[in-house]
Amino acid sequence: MSGTELVRVAVDAERCIGGGQCEMLEPEVFLVDDDEAISSVVGSGALPRPRADVVVHRCPGAAVSIVEPQRPSE
């Protein structure tokens, strides 16, 4: 099941350089604003973990990250 695990992605606007790699790789999840040249997440931001890993590693500004769910305290 690890290949189909869905994770959420986020964009750090402070680090985003507007390179557009995220939008090119996952146009249903990312949108680069033409005026601001900053990427944002569209919709839920959910991707299968392997695809999210590709986007994270290809981001030239290291602005895309995987949002890990918080585990409840025991």
C-alpha positions as CSV (number, residue, x, y, z in Angstrom):
1,M,0.0,0.0,0.0
2,S,3.0,2.4,0.4
3,G,3.0,3.0,-3.4
4,T,-0.6,4.4,-3.2
5,E,-0.4,6.3,0.0
6,L,-1.7,9.8,-0.5
7,V,0.1,12.7,1.1
8,R,-0.5,16.5,1.1
9,V,2.0,18.9,-0.4
10,A,2.6,22.5,0.5
11,V,4.6,25.4,-1.0
12,D,6.7,27.8,1.1
13,A,6.0,31.1,-0.7
14,E,9.1,32.6,0.9
15,R,11.3,30.0,-0.9
16,C,9.4,29.7,-4.2
17,I,11.3,31.2,-7.1
18,G,8.5,30.5,-9.6
19,G,10.4,28.0,-11.7
20,G,7.2,26.1,-12.6
21,Q,8.6,22.6,-12.2
22,C,5.8,21.7,-9.8
23,E,3.1,23.0,-12.2
24,M,4.7,21.2,-15.1
25,L,4.9,17.9,-13.2
26,E,1.5,18.1,-11.5
27,P,-0.7,20.7,-13.2
28,E,-3.8,19.5,-11.3
29,V,-2.2,20.3,-8.0
30,F,0.0,23.3,-8.5
31,L,-0.5,26.7,-10.1
32,V,2.1,29.4,-10.6
33,D,0.6,32.9,-10.4
34,D,1.6,34.8,-13.5
35,D,1.8,38.2,-11.7
36,E,3.5,37.1,-8.5
37,A,5.6,34.2,-10.0
38,I,4.8,32.2,-6.9
39,S,3.4,28.7,-6.9
40,S,0.4,27.6,-4.8
41,V,-1.4,24.4,-4.1
42,V,-4.8,24.0,-5.8
43,G,-7.5,21.9,-4.2
44,S,-6.5,19.3,-1.6
45,G,-2.9,19.1,-2.6
46,A,-3.0,15.3,-2.3
47,L,-0.6,13.2,-4.4
48,P,0.6,9.6,-4.2
49,R,3.8,9.7,-2.1
50,P,6.1,8.6,-5.0
51,R,4.8,11.6,-7.2
52,A,5.1,14.0,-4.3
53,D,8.7,12.9,-3.7
54,V,9.5,13.6,-7.4
55,V,8.0,17.1,-7.2
56,V,9.8,17.9,-3.9
57,H,13.2,16.8,-5.3
58,R,12.7,18.7,-8.6
59,C,11.7,22.0,-7.0
60,P,14.7,24.4,-7.8
61,G,13.9,26.6,-4.8
62,A,13.3,23.7,-2.4
63,A,9.9,25.3,-1.7
64,V,7.7,22.2,-2.0
65,S,7.4,19.9,0.9
66,I,5.3,16.9,2.1
67,V,3.0,17.7,5.0
68,E,3.2,14.8,7.3
69,P,0.1,14.2,9.3
70,Q,0.5,14.7,13.1
71,R,0.1,11.5,15.0
72,P,-2.0,11.6,18.2
73,S,-0.1,11.6,21.5
74,E,-0.2,8.4,23.4
